[in-house]
Amino acid sequence: MSKRKSKADQKKAQKAAARDNTRVAATPVKTATPRAAASSKSSGPARAMTFGPETFKWMGIGFALVLIGLLLMAGGRGTEYNEFDIDKIYSFRRITLAPIVILSGLGVVIFAILKK
């Protein structure tokens, strides 16, 4: 019964407000406010780095191995530009050693990323 009275009272108030040409005060609607972007002056604790210093050392070693492998594969140029020296192009260093060093460097980088 109290609900009926409150609804009736609301209708009477709305009619009186319409006669007086005034607005009926409505209850404010709460809206979700977006969170502000984190500023550099946040009071919370700083987020820990994903990778520690040891991981960066392993990654540096891996990248150095990849660069060494690429330098081994590049080699130097021959003395004659018109001559194709099979022994230099297909040498053990360029065909076997350099790819092994490059792949080992990539393996070290993957190890550094995945280790805890």
One Martini backbone bead per residue (centre of mass of N, CA, C, O) as a GRO file, in nm:
protein
  116
    1MET     BB    1   0.054   0.065  -0.017
    2SER     BB    2   0.300   0.257  -0.010
    3LYS     BB    3   0.351   0.255  -0.316
    4ARG     BB    4   0.090   0.398  -0.402
    5LYS     BB    5   0.140   0.659  -0.251
    6SER     BB    6   0.407   0.738  -0.381
    7LYS     BB    7   0.298   0.751  -0.671
    8ALA     BB    8   0.080   0.958  -0.616
    9ASP     BB    9   0.268   1.179  -0.511
   10GLN     BB   10   0.433   1.204  -0.770
   11LYS     BB   11   0.203   1.292  -0.960
   12LYS     BB   12   0.126   1.548  -0.804
   13ALA     BB   13   0.405   1.684  -0.828
   14GLN     BB   14   0.409   1.692  -1.138
   15LYS     BB   15   0.153   1.864  -1.179
   16ALA     BB   16   0.246   2.107  -1.011
   17ALA     BB   17   0.503   2.161  -1.180
   18ALA     BB   18   0.356   2.211  -1.448
   19ARG     BB   19   0.194   2.456  -1.347
   20ASP     BB   20   0.464   2.615  -1.247
   21ASN     BB   21   0.701   2.567  -1.451
   22THR     BB   22   0.871   2.337  -1.319
   23ARG     BB   23   1.110   2.129  -1.217
   24VAL     BB   24   1.180   1.807  -1.142
   25ALA     BB   25   1.366   1.650  -0.921
   26ALA     BB   26   1.620   1.438  -0.995
   27THR     BB   27   1.802   1.173  -0.972
   28PRO     BB   28   2.112   1.099  -0.994
   29VAL     BB   29   2.320   0.952  -1.230
   30LYS     BB   30   2.542   0.698  -1.234
   31THR     BB   31   2.851   0.707  -1.393
   32ALA     BB   32   3.102   0.589  -1.568
   33THR     BB   33   3.434   0.658  -1.514
   34PRO     BB   34   3.719   0.708  -1.651
   35ARG     BB   35   4.030   0.638  -1.620
   36ALA     BB   36   4.307   0.778  -1.559
   37ALA     BB   37   4.601   0.831  -1.659
   38ALA     BB   38   4.905   0.754  -1.581
   39SER     BB   39   5.126   0.918  -1.400
   40SER     BB   40   5.446   1.004  -1.294
   41LYS     BB   41   5.295   1.085  -0.998
   42SER     BB   42   5.254   0.822  -0.854
   43SER     BB   43   5.182   0.672  -0.534
   44GLY     BB   44   5.247   0.406  -0.615
   45PRO     BB   45   5.406   0.141  -0.687
   46ALA     BB   46   5.640   0.028  -0.879
   47ARG     BB   47   5.689  -0.151  -1.153
   48ALA     BB   48   5.826  -0.426  -1.235
   49MET     BB   49   6.042  -0.571  -1.422
   50THR     BB   50   6.039  -0.824  -1.644
   51PHE     BB   51   6.347  -0.794  -1.674
   52GLY     BB   52   6.647  -0.864  -1.570
   53PRO     BB   53   6.986  -0.831  -1.573
   54GLU     BB   54   7.049  -1.127  -1.652
   55THR     BB   55   6.877  -1.134  -1.910
   56PHE     BB   56   7.033  -0.910  -2.060
   57LYS     BB   57   7.299  -1.061  -2.073
   58TRP     BB   58   7.200  -1.304  -2.238
   59MET     BB   59   7.097  -1.135  -2.477
   60GLY     BB   60   7.372  -1.008  -2.548
   61ILE     BB   61   7.514  -1.273  -2.611
   62GLY     BB   62   7.323  -1.360  -2.838
   63PHE     BB   63   7.363  -1.112  -3.024
   64ALA     BB   64   7.669  -1.149  -3.055
   65LEU     BB   65   7.655  -1.426  -3.193
   66VAL     BB   66   7.498  -1.333  -3.440
   67LEU     BB   67   7.708  -1.126  -3.540
   68ILE     BB   68   7.943  -1.323  -3.569
   69GLY     BB   69   7.803  -1.505  -3.776
   70LEU     BB   70   7.769  -1.286  -3.994
   71LEU     BB   71   8.072  -1.224  -4.024
   72LEU     BB   72   8.155  -1.513  -4.107
   73MET     BB   73   7.973  -1.518  -4.364
   74ALA     BB   74   8.085  -1.278  -4.523
   75GLY     BB   75   8.367  -1.193  -4.532
   76GLY     BB   76   8.573  -1.152  -4.804
   77ARG     BB   77   8.721  -1.044  -5.081
   78GLY     BB   78   8.856  -1.090  -5.362
   79THR     BB   79   9.107  -1.021  -5.592
   80GLU     BB   80   8.909  -1.117  -5.817
   81TYR     BB   81   8.615  -1.019  -5.980
   82ASN     BB   82   8.601  -1.251  -6.221
   83GLU     BB   83   8.649  -1.460  -5.996
   84PHE     BB   84   8.546  -1.791  -5.885
   85ASP     BB   85   8.589  -1.902  -5.553
   86ILE     BB   86   8.504  -2.198  -5.418
   87ASP     BB   87   8.670  -2.214  -5.149
   88LYS     BB   88   8.549  -1.947  -5.027
   89ILE     BB   89   8.242  -1.981  -5.055
   90TYR     BB   90   8.260  -2.312  -4.960
   91SER     BB   91   8.341  -2.292  -4.676
   92PHE     BB   92   8.330  -2.388  -4.352
   93ARG     BB   93   8.270  -2.111  -4.229
   94ARG     BB   94   8.012  -2.034  -4.416
   95ILE     BB   95   7.844  -2.318  -4.410
   96THR     BB   96   7.878  -2.411  -4.092
   97LEU     BB   97   7.973  -2.216  -3.862
   98ALA     BB   98   7.784  -1.966  -3.891
   99PRO     BB   99   7.503  -2.106  -3.849
  100ILE     BB  100   7.570  -2.220  -3.569
  101VAL     BB  101   7.618  -1.945  -3.430
  102ILE     BB  102   7.342  -1.820  -3.490
  103LEU     BB  103   7.164  -2.042  -3.357
  104SER     BB  104   7.292  -2.015  -3.077
  105GLY     BB  105   7.211  -1.720  -3.033
  106LEU     BB  106   6.904  -1.770  -3.052
  107GLY     BB  107   6.897  -1.973  -2.818
  108VAL     BB  108   6.993  -1.775  -2.598
  109VAL     BB  109   6.761  -1.574  -2.625
  110ILE     BB  110   6.532  -1.773  -2.563
  111PHE     BB  111   6.639  -1.854  -2.288
  112ALA     BB  112   6.629  -1.567  -2.161
  113ILE     BB  113   6.319  -1.528  -2.193
  114LEU     BB  114   6.216  -1.812  -2.051
  115LYS     BB  115   6.354  -1.765  -1.803
  116LYS     BB  116   6.333  -1.724  -1.429
   0.00000   0.00000   0.00000
